[in-house]
Amino acid sequence: MKKIDDFAYGEVKALMDVGEGNYVDSGILALDPKKPESLVPVILMLKKPGEILTKSNEFVTAEPQQKLTMKTQTVRFTCAKFVDLVFNKHIVHGDNNGDNILVEFWPSKNVKSVELVDWGFPGARYVNVKKLGKVARSDVYQWCTENFVW
């Protein structure tokens, strides 16, 4: 993608750097071919499995204690993935909130996996590898759990 839109360009870069086939393609879409100002950037991404926890049938129909357990499981899986991205890809997913995490269940009402989505603004941040050696994985995990937003 040409650097027409900084936010779209940043999301494309993050998707490509994260890998896992997240990025498919990007380009420009003319909402109205007769109007040049109607051009908007478009990003095609791999559809990830799962659904937003709080909108899932499993969550909506759960008892209050089960809901708390599902939220705790989601944060744990998310922060483990977050730590792996920081230390292995040197990328921070900058918008960890319940709407940007897709969950899968197995068996019912138990979160088995998560997928991080929405790498756009405020989006990804890149980690200074030289400074990373001074940071413990457990500290990054703790930071993630303390800053997760529902």
C-alpha positions as CSV (number, residue, x, y, z in Angstrom):
1,M,0.0,0.0,0.0
2,K,1.3,3.4,-0.8
3,K,1.5,5.6,2.2
4,I,-1.7,7.5,1.5
5,D,-3.1,7.2,5.0
6,D,-0.8,6.9,8.0
7,F,-3.2,4.9,10.1
8,A,-4.0,2.4,7.3
9,Y,-0.3,2.2,6.5
10,G,0.5,1.5,10.1
11,E,-2.1,-1.3,10.3
12,V,-0.8,-2.9,7.2
13,K,2.8,-2.8,8.5
14,A,1.7,-4.3,11.9
15,L,-0.4,-7.1,10.2
16,M,2.6,-8.0,8.0
17,D,5.0,-8.0,10.9
18,V,2.8,-10.1,13.1
19,G,2.6,-12.6,10.4
20,E,0.4,-15.7,10.8
21,G,-1.2,-14.8,7.5
22,N,-3.1,-11.9,9.0
23,Y,-2.5,-9.5,6.1
24,V,-4.0,-10.5,2.7
25,D,-3.9,-7.3,0.6
26,S,-4.5,-3.6,0.6
27,G,-5.4,-0.9,-1.9
28,I,-7.7,2.0,-2.6
29,L,-11.5,1.9,-3.0
30,A,-13.5,4.6,-4.8
31,L,-16.7,5.1,-3.0
32,D,-17.9,7.2,-6.0
33,P,-15.7,6.7,-9.1
34,K,-16.7,10.2,-10.3
35,K,-15.3,11.9,-7.2
36,P,-11.5,11.6,-6.5
37,E,-12.1,12.7,-2.9
38,S,-14.1,9.5,-2.3
39,L,-11.0,7.4,-2.4
40,V,-10.4,5.5,0.9
41,P,-7.8,2.9,1.9
42,V,-8.9,-0.7,2.2
43,I,-7.2,-3.5,4.0
44,L,-8.1,-7.2,3.5
45,M,-7.3,-9.4,6.5
46,L,-7.6,-13.0,7.2
47,K,-10.9,-13.8,9.0
48,K,-10.0,-15.0,12.5
49,P,-12.0,-17.6,14.3
50,G,-14.0,-16.7,17.3
51,E,-16.3,-14.0,18.6
52,I,-16.3,-11.2,21.0
53,L,-16.7,-12.7,24.5
54,T,-19.3,-10.3,25.9
55,K,-21.5,-10.7,22.8
56,S,-21.2,-14.5,22.6
57,N,-24.2,-16.7,23.5
58,E,-22.0,-18.6,26.0
59,F,-21.3,-15.4,27.9
60,V,-24.8,-13.9,27.7
61,T,-26.4,-17.0,29.1
62,A,-23.8,-17.6,31.8
63,E,-24.2,-17.2,35.5
64,P,-22.3,-14.2,37.1
65,Q,-19.5,-16.5,38.4
66,Q,-19.1,-18.1,35.0
67,K,-18.9,-14.7,33.4
68,L,-16.1,-13.7,35.7
69,T,-14.3,-17.0,35.0
70,M,-14.6,-16.5,31.2
71,K,-13.3,-12.9,31.5
72,T,-10.3,-14.1,33.6
73,Q,-9.6,-16.9,31.1
74,T,-9.7,-14.4,28.2
75,V,-7.4,-11.9,29.9
76,R,-4.9,-14.7,30.7
77,F,-4.8,-16.1,27.1
78,T,-4.7,-12.6,25.7
79,C,-1.8,-11.5,27.9
80,A,0.1,-14.7,27.2
81,K,-0.2,-13.9,23.5
82,F,0.7,-10.3,24.2
83,V,3.9,-11.3,25.9
84,D,4.9,-13.6,23.1
85,L,4.4,-10.8,20.5
86,V,6.5,-8.4,22.6
87,F,9.4,-10.8,23.0
88,N,9.2,-12.7,19.7
89,K,8.0,-10.1,17.2
90,H,8.9,-6.9,19.2
91,I,5.3,-5.6,18.7
92,V,2.9,-4.4,21.3
93,H,-0.8,-4.7,20.5
94,G,-1.8,-1.2,21.6
95,D,-5.6,-1.6,22.0
96,N,-6.3,-4.6,24.3
97,N,-9.9,-4.4,25.1
98,G,-12.7,-6.9,25.0
99,D,-13.9,-5.8,21.5
100,N,-10.5,-6.5,20.0
101,I,-10.2,-10.1,21.2
102,L,-12.0,-13.0,19.6
103,V,-12.5,-16.1,21.8
104,E,-13.3,-19.7,21.0
105,F,-14.9,-22.0,23.5
106,W,-14.4,-25.7,24.4
107,P,-16.2,-27.2,26.1
108,S,-19.0,-24.7,26.4
109,K,-18.3,-21.7,28.7
110,N,-14.6,-22.4,28.8
111,V,-12.3,-20.2,26.7
112,K,-9.9,-22.3,24.8
113,S,-8.2,-19.7,22.6
114,V,-8.0,-16.0,21.7
115,E,-7.1,-14.0,18.6
116,L,-6.0,-10.4,18.8
117,V,-7.6,-8.2,16.1
118,D,-7.7,-4.6,15.1
119,W,-4.1,-3.5,14.6
120,G,-5.2,0.0,13.5
121,F,-4.9,3.2,15.4
122,P,-4.1,3.4,18.3
123,G,-2.6,0.2,17.1
124,A,0.7,-1.5,17.3
125,R,3.8,-0.1,18.9
126,Y,7.3,-1.4,18.2
127,V,9.6,-2.5,21.1
128,N,13.1,-1.2,21.4
129,V,15.0,-4.5,21.4
130,K,18.0,-3.1,23.2
131,K,15.8,-2.1,26.2
132,L,13.7,-5.3,26.1
133,G,16.5,-7.3,27.6
134,K,16.0,-5.4,30.9
135,V,12.3,-6.3,31.1
136,A,11.0,-9.6,32.6
137,R,8.3,-11.5,30.8
138,S,6.4,-11.6,34.1
139,D,6.4,-7.8,34.3
140,V,5.0,-7.4,30.8
141,Y,2.3,-10.0,31.6
142,Q,1.4,-8.2,34.8
143,W,1.2,-4.9,33.0
144,C,-1.1,-6.4,30.4
145,T,-3.5,-7.9,33.0
146,E,-3.6,-4.6,34.9
147,N,-4.3,-2.5,31.7
148,F,-6.8,-4.8,30.0
149,V,-10.1,-2.9,29.4
150,W,-13.6,-4.4,29.1
